[in-house]
Amino acid sequence: MNVKFLSPLLLLLATATVGRVAAQCDSLGYRAAVYVSADGDSLSYRLLTPDTVVPGQRYPLVLFLHGAGERGRDNCAQLRHGAARFVDSTTRRQFPAYVLFPQCPSDEFWPAILRQDHFGRGANPFPLSQPMSRPLQLADELLEHTITQFPIDTMRIYVVGLSMGG
């Protein structure tokens, strides 16, 4: 195959794939946003709000921390596992809630890990004496910010996750 023909074809396929993934992300109904801390650090996230918000009523908040494979800067990959469960119409009607999916950057981790080359293996790679990682600190600030912006029932905040975020 001619290389001159192959290069534009590969570029077209890559662009089409990125566009399709972004469209799939947006079709779930999660609003894309970026939290910026007082220090200027930022964390991309997606937020799903209840279909109907009744004035005076407070709603649960679910904070979902994704696994290592969903890290990045596209503000989409973090929805790969788990996000569709919350957009089911029956679930949304029976259990209205705010659902928050922050995205950990590619080169970082939710936990404060000592040895990145031995992720999850070896003697105590996640010591409790370590301060929160930067992404987890930002997720905590984002959680607090969300509580101030929406009618959240602070007695019904749920932090869930899988793999690295579990």
HELIX and SHEET records of a PDB file:
HELIX    1   1 VAL A    3  SER A   27  1                                  25    
HELIX    2   2 ALA A   68  GLU A   70  5                                   3    
HELIX    3   3 ALA A   77  LEU A   79  5                                   3    
HELIX    4   4 ALA A   83  VAL A   87  1                                   5    
HELIX    5   5 SER A   89  GLN A   94  1                                   6    
HELIX    6   6 GLN A  116  HIS A  118  5                                   3    
HELIX    7   7 ARG A  134  GLN A  149  1                                  16    
HELIX    8   8 SER A  163  GLY A  165  5                                   3    
SHEET    1   A 5 ARG A  31  VAL A  36  0                                        
SHEET    2   A 5 SER A  42  LEU A  48 -1                                        
SHEET    3   A 5 TYR A  98  PRO A 102 -1                                        
SHEET    4   A 5 TYR A  59  LEU A  65  1                                        
SHEET    5   A 5 ILE A 152  GLY A 161  1                                        
END                                                                             
